[in-house]
Amino acid sequence: MEKPERRDFNKVWSLERRLSVCCPSLALYVVKAVVFIAQFVLPTNCLKEFPCEEVVRLFFECLWVLDGGKMISLDGVGILGGGGGGGGGGLICLKRRDLGRSHGVCFLKWRYGRPLCAKPVEDESVPVPISAAELSRVAGNAEALERGRWNRESNALPRQLSATDLVAPSQGLNIRVAYQGLPGAFSEAAALKAYPLCETVPCEEFDVTFKAVEMSVVDRAVLPIENSSDGSIHRNYDLLLSHRLHIIGEVQLAINHCLMALPGVKKEGIKRALAQCEFKLSKLEVIQQNMHDTAGAAQIIASDNLRDAGAIASVQAAEIYGLNILETGMQDLSDNVTRFLILAREPIIPGTDRPFKTSIVFTLNEGPGVLFKALAVFSLRNISLTKIESRPQQKRPLKVVTDSNHGTAKYFDYLFYIDFEASMIEPRAQNALAHLQEFATFLHVLGSYPKDTSKCFSQEKL
Ligand SMILES: O=C(O)C(=O)C[C@]1(C(=O)O)C=C[C@@H](O)C=C1
């Protein structure tokens, strides 16, 4: 005889749930009837294929739900099973006589006397302690209730969601995005380019920005990864590996560095300035001092009232900290673009509806042509690489290789970061990575995300 499939039980279960919504007591009787009949109809041992405890739990929960969570009488209710004569152990028969009940705690027994079940029903006279987690949840609810209550004086109620709130998430409404620096930093502008309606959250350091996402203090982080004239921001490559966040997007931003100072201060009066713009600053003959971020430099000029100093920062920073712009376009190369990564706790589902990029990191064994082989897995499948970066393996910077011809040698051990132009959903990308995995000693996909194909507007045009 064909064995019943497990989903049959799910069908009964979902039917009962539906019934319980429209008519709880009718549903209770129906489930009792189904169960009662089933114990005679189903063949002996038919449940051997099922995870018995789950079946019992399922039905017990069903009855429990139907009875509105109150103590239910199990009299007359059998739990699905074959006849009592079935051998082989396990849950063979759980008829009425097998259902134990004492002090309000119901439990179901194995045929051989082993307690089985399931969801015990606690004695109503014994108070159940609420866990700390539950307490805080309850406390939170009470507070939320309080917040939601109408206040006669202020006549204020929480704002209702409107249809625009539902279409705006891609614009970042209600999304908190962390960046390194102070308000007015280029990274903040990048966050706003990605999510125009987001709430930006300034962070002191790059790794604080990563942690803020990991700890769910914010939803996203936007971090600079490379600049067209200055190259890679190595710190962020290293942090990408030490934190398990996912790259879900990228933003390219044109960087227009402005020289700014307190109102009334002239260029000639500046003795110190943040240096990123070597050529023009060398003409000014100033002492250069690096700061954490450009906006931070502007903020110090303003807060410390430094009349002999200037800062290189954005137009927004000048506005925020009340500084005068003495010169714009301080960067050596007029086309000065920084690429930022958008990071999140969860990856996005890659698509093919628009150009996608994938970022990976891997390590290789020492040997002739291994890096060449690694890169070939992409060219063989017509996949373009847009970036390759190598970083020393900080935990194991040197590896010892023994070669029969040349003896033992020590090599730098590298991590290779590659960005390639394909979505992880494409078979060619999956095949390339499967191929790479054959000889890579470590391979990790950092993210597959839409390529930023927008024009790089300068700060003022954002
Ligand atoms: O200092 C800022 O405003 C930043 O956002 C940081 C940062 C960087 O460190 O790369 C970002 C983009 C610019 O190229 C310059 C500085």
The ligand as a Gaussian input file, in Angstrom:
#p B3LYP/6-31G(d) Opt

LIG

0 1
 O       36.755000      63.115000       4.046000
 C       35.681000      62.943000       3.461000
 O       34.900000      63.862000       3.214000
 C       35.311000      61.604000       3.069000
 O       34.172000      61.338000       2.804000
 C       36.396000      60.563000       2.994000
 C       37.069000      60.520000       1.622000
 C       38.095000      59.381000       1.648000
 O       38.665000      59.121000       2.680000
 O       38.329000      58.827000       0.599000
 C       36.069000      60.236000       0.593000
 C       36.084000      60.806000      -0.602000
 C       37.041000      61.834000      -0.984000
 O       37.822000      61.323000      -2.000000
 C       37.904000      62.244000       0.120000
 C       37.819000      61.727000       1.328000

